[in-house]
Amino acid sequence: LSNSSALLVTGLKKSYGGLAATRDVTLDIAAGHVHAIIGPNGAGKTTLLSLLSGALAADAGEIFLFGEAMHDRAEQSRVSAGLARSFQITSVFDELTVLENLQVAVQRRQHVSYGFFHSSAQDKEAKDTALSVARRVGLEKFAHQLSSQLSHGARRRLDVGLAIACKPRVLLMDEPMAGMGHEESGEMIALIQSLKQELTVVLVEHDMDAVFALADRITVLVQGAVLATGSVDEIRNNAEVKLAYLGEE
Ligand code: ATP
């Protein structure tokens, strides 16, 4: 375990009946990196994120968050330790405003940390944090709008805001650019880039332009196994990867 590991994963296995969705996945994700996980449909990417978040129980393997064992902990306990999946913690309530949604997310974290009874100081903290997160994800001018009125891109940025309101140290992101046009994905790329200052991102994404723009390291999964891990250039120039996934360019 190197000192700079934010997330260390060894020998992670999960089968559905006879089908191995992940087999012996080992990953060493450095603090402050955006580490992308790519691979063809059915490669096991979503399964891997679910194993990391604790939504699914692994058959075997270990997970360490900054050296602390996560594999024997329940999902909520991993969130409290700082390992969170975007879209997992709180989902957007349509009938609440952007700011109210963010306040709910902060209050949930407060309940976990301090118990159910909260003080007026905590109310103020929740409001202040909600406002700063709204700014952080570029939603300040929509702060008082109902969430149901947001564009697709703005709603996905609110999802990210709900996750960062929980102050994760490692954020697991499952296809944040899905369904976005060029402009919206540009905004999401800028947001993820800015998150690197404060946390580590594990990014599952099909949009290769986004992956190449963001990733410090890329792991390629094929049929549940790690085919290669490397820098953007190493992965782009890896003949096996080209053959298995990227196609000749
Ligand atoms: P995609 O890019 O299409 O989202 P993925 O890389 O995320 O795919 P997974 O969704 O993790 O892949 O699926 C890995 C394998 O496990 C696939 O063969 C899939 O059919 C299978 N699988 C996933 N969930 C289940 C389940 N609940 N029961 C049975 N098989 C499953």
Residues whose N, C-alpha, C, O or C-beta is under 5 A from the ligand:
A	BS01	ATP	Y16 A21 G39 P40 N41 G42 A43 G44 K45 T46 T47 L48
